[in-house]
């Protein structure tokens, strides 16, 4: 879906600040609250409502006025006349809430992952399209100006023939992280798919960005997917995982992630070419180009905020940066994770416990080097000889 184009009447009506409802204003939702306040100061939006089970208090609302608050999302949409809904709610609620917002005529900024299954993703997309509203998926890294710049370099042959794309994400998360909400660390909850996990949630940007740099973002671009899902923590979902996607162009895209790192580091994507490589630290918008016959060149790029882009789409018809169709390949990965066997427990002999910020954390021995090696060599953990990774892996077409 390319996103709805606003009618002339809609454009005219939107010249004032667009009323926004935020669903989920705590945890990660806090960043959306602060971003809405930033855009309020520029006169682009107005925070009309906040949907939370427990209302925000005065301290939490400091600087954002006194928006209407309700636990009833649809009632809030109706009473505020919201033009935009920002959804930062549990993964398993995304589809129903997006469709509800669309039914009320609100354009949508939907947090990643957009849905817990490909079927739910398709239902969400069809519901939004039928309502004629725009939907932006919250992969902020895809708003980086580095993404089209790297794609141009590859297309122009700056690093020779494209050989593959690797991504690495090594983060530190303690045991409290997996208790932050009832759905955290779960593949399913009450019989409903959640599909939380390193690849699909905290380090989902690594997957989506690697696919984008390979030029393979749509569902039909992901031809074959292999997963290795493992866990050191006592959880249901994966905390140390790798995936390899073979695209319709024959490109290998490999992503290795862990939440059990020895040291937390900036995640990155490496584009491998026949005559060089491009490394992209996607949270920093920083790019390093290394190629034969040239010295290394490092560049920092700007970034377009996705809510700001959605506002520009609604008011001026600017193209959406991350419409749902451009996350189809990512959702194929989510589906591969969802249908794969449950993550394999990493034997206790291969991890140890360290003190964390608010709780102990589990550290998988040697995992940092293996994550980097995967991105460098486009190989999965088992292919790199990780003692804790079984040689069998799940694959889907």
WOBEL-V169493 format. One record per backbone hydrogen bond with DSSP energy under -1.0 kcal/mol. CO is the residue of the C=O (numbers start at 1). NH is the residue of the N-H. If there is no record, write none. Layout:
BEGIN
co;nh
CO;NH
CO;NH
END
This chain:
BEGIN
co;nh
7;11
8;12
9;13
10;14
12;15
18;46
19;83
19;84
20;48
20;49
21;86
22;51
23;88
26;29
27;30
28;31
29;33
30;34
31;35
32;36
33;37
34;38
35;39
36;40
37;41
39;44
40;43
44;18
46;20
46;48
48;68
49;22
50;70
51;24
57;61
61;64
68;50
72;76
73;77
74;78
75;79
76;80
77;81
77;82
83;107
84;21
85;109
86;23
87;111
90;93
91;94
93;97
94;98
95;99
96;100
97;101
98;102
99;103
100;104
101;106
102;105
107;85
108;136
109;87
110;138
117;121
118;122
119;123
120;124
121;125
122;126
123;127
124;128
125;129
126;130
127;131
128;133
134;108
136;110
137;139
138;140
139;142
140;143
141;144
143;304
144;147
145;149
146;150
147;151
148;152
149;153
150;154
151;155
152;156
153;158
154;157
157;160
159;275
161;274
164;272
165;254
166;270
167;256
168;268
169;258
170;265
171;261
174;177
176;179
177;180
183;186
185;236
185;237
186;196
187;194
187;195
189;192
192;189
197;201
198;203
201;204
203;207
204;208
205;209
206;210
207;211
208;212
209;213
210;214
211;216
212;215
217;329
218;221
219;222
221;223
221;248
224;246
225;396
226;244
227;394
228;242
229;344
230;239
230;240
231;346
233;235
238;198
239;259
240;230
241;257
242;228
243;255
244;226
245;253
246;223
246;224
247;250
251;247
252;165
253;245
254;167
255;243
256;169
257;241
258;171
259;173
260;364
268;168
269;280
270;166
271;278
272;163
272;164
275;292
276;273
277;290
278;271
279;288
280;269
280;282
281;284
281;286
285;301
286;281
287;299
288;279
289;297
290;277
291;294
297;289
299;287
302;145
305;309
306;310
307;311
308;312
309;313
310;314
311;315
312;316
312;318
313;317
322;137
323;326
324;327
325;328
327;331
328;332
329;333
330;334
331;335
332;336
333;337
334;338
335;339
344;231
347;350
348;351
350;365
352;363
354;361
360;175
361;354
363;352
364;367
366;370
367;371
368;372
369;373
370;374
371;375
372;376
373;377
374;378
380;384
381;386
382;385
386;389
394;227
396;225
END
